[in-house]
């Protein structure tokens, strides 16, 4: 049953225009960044906006390096 839904979703995504796909990807990325920022803020309730941006930047860089490292091993 889940496979049918996934197939339908994949088919619907395939029919989208490229600019619609890009808009979805940007929205998803923005949501992930907001969630990550809120996680940092929850761990550091008194953090300044400047510190938050710096920690967020470092965390996103770390995630990118980790993914690149994983690809190199495959």
PELINQUI-V334496 format. One record per pair of residues at least 6 apart in sequence whose C-alpha atoms are under 6 Angstrom apart, sorted by the first residue. I is the first residue (numbers start at 1). J is the second residue. Records with the same first field share a line. If there is no record, write none. Layout:
BEGIN
I=J ; J
END
This chain:
BEGIN
none
END
